[in-house]
Amino acid sequence: MVWSLRALPELSDTEFQQWSKLLEDRTGIQVAPHQRAFLQTQIASRMRELDCADYRDYLSQVIDGLQGIVEWSVLVDRLVVKETSFFRHRPSIEYVRRLVQSRIDNQSLSGSFDIWSVGCATGEEPYTLAMVTNDCFELGALEPYFGVTATDISLPSLQKARLGLYPARRAELATQQERARYFTAAGNNLQVVDKIRDRVCFTHGNVLEISKMPAVPMDVIFCQNLLIYFRRWRRREILNLLVERLKPNGVLVVGLGEITDWNHPKLKRVGGDEIQAYMRIATGNAGG
Ligand SMILES: C[S@@+](CC[C@H](N)C(=O)[O-])C[C@H]1O[C@@H](n2cnc3c(N)ncnc32)[C@H](O)[C@@H]1O
């Protein structure tokens, strides 16, 4: 029998703990005991590709030296949940639209309108944010003076994101008009149009290392379906750091219920119950 077809042994308790710890230390993702089979399957499938039969040997390959950095970047993509879609949480997206529109209506845009999609996966979320922002700028006959920074820990996801090419089902939540405005057909796929792709900059970034990420102050920080995989103390720690990246009156939009026991003296809750969004109170302007 060819080695690659042979089943690998079960992860022992110690090995499971070692691998879980590595994943959590490096990404923040907490592996629950019931996810043991998933972890094992993903690691084993990569080991088969490398003809490696021993979890300890493979752990060394992931940890050691420059080669370890490369191998980790392959493995981490297999271990993270990448589920996403265009217009995934419509109420949050429409809140951003209303925010941009109100800044345009009040003529309170100062410089570029800057958005950050944290944990952007394969790009559907940041492109969606660019689409609704573009709607508002076009409606106001304004130059598209806005940008979306999109960061993720997974390099393969970022590569796909940059192409902007998706199976049509990823855009099922877009309206017909949105599909017509922002995609062109490419065989069975949909291609995001260039004027939207040009607005989004994809960059590798680990949310555990926010201090190493671009320090541009943001009008909107959008962070959904990422922190749910983290321990509560870590969610709070990361959110506290993200607050410091907001412009005055900037807004942090997280997934509904993503954090329940957190508030921050510089923030006020905005946008109603359907979303979880917080505006940074501008000094001397508690009304935002
Ligand atoms: C479930 S997807 C969410 C995508 C998008 N935000 C959405 O809501 O549709 C979670 C993403 O977070 C990324 N991720 C996980 N841990 C991360 C970390 N420590 N730093 C940055 N991104 C991370 C994963 O690679 C994955 O692409």
Ligand as a Chemical Component Dictionary entry (heavy atoms), coordinates in Angstrom:
data_LIG
# 
_chem_comp.id                   LIG 
_chem_comp.type                 NON-POLYMER 
_chem_comp.pdbx_formal_charge   0 
_chem_comp.three_letter_code    LIG 
# 
loop_
_chem_comp_atom.comp_id 
_chem_comp_atom.atom_id 
_chem_comp_atom.alt_atom_id 
_chem_comp_atom.type_symbol 
_chem_comp_atom.charge 
_chem_comp_atom.model_Cartn_x 
_chem_comp_atom.model_Cartn_y 
_chem_comp_atom.model_Cartn_z 
_chem_comp_atom.pdbx_ordinal 
LIG C1  C1  C 0  -15.317 32.697 9.590  1  
LIG S1  S1  S 1  -14.183 33.719 8.731  2  
LIG C2  C2  C 0  -15.051 35.271 8.811  3  
LIG C3  C3  C 0  -14.918 36.049 7.535  4  
LIG C4  C4  C 0  -15.699 37.371 7.526  5  
LIG N1  N1  N 0  -15.244 38.263 8.550  6  
LIG C5  C5  C 0  -17.184 37.120 7.668  7  
LIG O1  O1  O 0  -17.743 37.417 8.719  8  
LIG O2  O2  O -1 -17.790 36.625 6.724  9  
LIG C6  C6  C 0  -12.887 33.937 9.956  10 
LIG C7  C7  C 0  -11.584 34.455 9.371  11 
LIG O3  O3  O 0  -10.740 34.875 10.435 12 
LIG C8  C8  C 0  -9.412  34.524 10.100 13 
LIG N2  N2  N 0  -8.595  34.456 11.322 14 
LIG C9  C9  C 0  -8.583  33.494 12.271 15 
LIG N3  N3  N 0  -7.690  33.800 13.218 16 
LIG C10 C10 C 0  -7.131  34.974 12.868 17 
LIG C11 C11 C 0  -6.144  35.805 13.454 18 
LIG N4  N4  N 0  -5.543  35.485 14.592 19 
LIG N5  N5  N 0  -5.812  36.952 12.815 20 
LIG C12 C12 C 0  -6.416  37.293 11.657 21 
LIG N6  N6  N 0  -7.344  36.540 11.051 22 
LIG C13 C13 C 0  -7.700  35.399 11.652 23 
LIG C14 C14 C 0  -9.522  33.212 9.376  24 
LIG O4  O4  O 0  -8.399  32.968 8.551  25 
LIG C15 C15 C 0  -10.818 33.405 8.584  26 
LIG O5  O5  O 0  -10.551 33.870 7.294  27 
# 
loop_
_chem_comp_bond.comp_id 
_chem_comp_bond.atom_id_1 
_chem_comp_bond.atom_id_2 
_chem_comp_bond.value_order 
_chem_comp_bond.pdbx_ordinal 
LIG C1  S1  SING 1  
LIG S1  C2  SING 2  
LIG S1  C6  SING 3  
LIG C2  C3  SING 4  
LIG C3  C4  SING 5  
LIG C4  N1  SING 6  
LIG C4  C5  SING 7  
LIG C5  O1  DOUB 8  
LIG C5  O2  SING 9  
LIG C6  C7  SING 10 
LIG C7  O3  SING 11 
LIG C7  C15 SING 12 
LIG O3  C8  SING 13 
LIG C8  N2  SING 14 
LIG C8  C14 SING 15 
LIG N2  C9  SING 16 
LIG N2  C13 SING 17 
LIG C9  N3  DOUB 18 
LIG N3  C10 SING 19 
LIG C10 C11 SING 20 
LIG C10 C13 DOUB 21 
LIG C11 N4  SING 22 
LIG C11 N5  DOUB 23 
LIG N5  C12 SING 24 
LIG C12 N6  DOUB 25 
LIG N6  C13 SING 26 
LIG C14 O4  SING 27 
LIG C14 C15 SING 28 
LIG C15 O5  SING 29 
# 
